[in-house]
C-alpha cells in the first residue's frame, strides 16, 4: 500500500514538473538544414529572375537573363584560370583590399583602445570619429586621389577609411564589456592599468572586437571598388566601369559576383580566426555553420 502511494505521489510530481518546466519549441522553419534553406532561396531567386526577364518586365540591357550571366561568368572564370588580363586586375583589387584592411585594423584598434580605455578618447576623440563616419565617404575619394595620386595608394586609403570606424566601435565596446567584478579583482591584486588591459579587458572583449572586424571586412571591398570607380585604376572596379559604359550588363554582373566571392572569403577568414582565438564564445548571428 505504501509503494502504491509512493508511486502515485511520484507520478503526480512528474506530471507537475512536465506542466511547469518550460521547453522551447523550435519552429519548423528553424529546423530546416542550412543547405536546404539556402538551396530553396537560391532556386526562388533564380526563378524570379528568369520570370522577370523572360516575360520582358525589364529590358535585357538593364537586367540580363540568368543564362547570359552564367555564360559570362564562365568566360571570366576561364580568363582568370588561364592567367589573362582579368587575373591581373583581380590581383590588384585583392592587394587593395588586403592593404586597406590591414591599415584599418592598425588604425581602428589603436583608436578603439584610446576611446575605450581613456576618458579623453571617449569625450574628445569619439565625437569627431562619429561626425566623420556620418559624412558620405564616397565624397572623400577625389581628395584621396588628389593627395595620393591615381595609383593603388588612394584605393587603399579609401578602403581603410570605410573599414576603420566599425573596428573602433567594436574595440571600444569590447573594452567596456569587461566584467566589473573582474576589474575589482585585478585592482585588488595590484595589477597595473596595462596588465588589466592586456590580461583581462582585451581577452574578454574579443567577441565584440571580432564583430567590428567582420563589419570592416565587408566594407573594405566597397571602399576599394569605389576608389577604382572614381579614381581610375587597373583592378576589377575599372573593368566593371568599362563594361557598364558599354552596356555589357552580363559582364558587370559576373564581375560583381566574383568580387563577392573575394569579399566572402575575407569575411570567412575573419570568422575562422575568431573561432580559433575566441573558441569559448558561442556565436549564432553571422555564423555560417551548417
HELIX and SHEET records of a PDB file:
HELIX    1   1 UNK A    2  UNK A   20  1                                  19    
HELIX    2   2 UNK A   28  UNK A   31  1                                   4    
HELIX    3   3 UNK A   34  UNK A   54  1                                  21    
HELIX    4   4 UNK A   66  UNK A   81  1                                  16    
HELIX    5   5 UNK A   85  UNK A  117  1                                  33    
HELIX    6   6 UNK A  119  UNK A  120  1                                   2    
HELIX    7   7 UNK A  121  UNK A  125  3                                   5    
HELIX    8   8 UNK A  126  UNK A  134  1                                   9    
HELIX    9   9 UNK A  137  UNK A  140  5                                   4    
HELIX   10  10 UNK A  141  UNK A  148  1                                   8    
HELIX   11  11 UNK A  152  UNK A  176  1                                  25    
HELIX   12  12 UNK A  180  UNK A  188  1                                   9    
HELIX   13  13 UNK A  193  UNK A  196  1                                   4    
HELIX   14  14 UNK A  197  UNK A  201  3                                   5    
HELIX   15  15 UNK A  202  UNK A  231  1                                  30    
HELIX   16  16 UNK A  236  UNK A  245  1                                  10    
HELIX   17  17 UNK A  249  UNK A  277  1                                  29    
END                                                                             
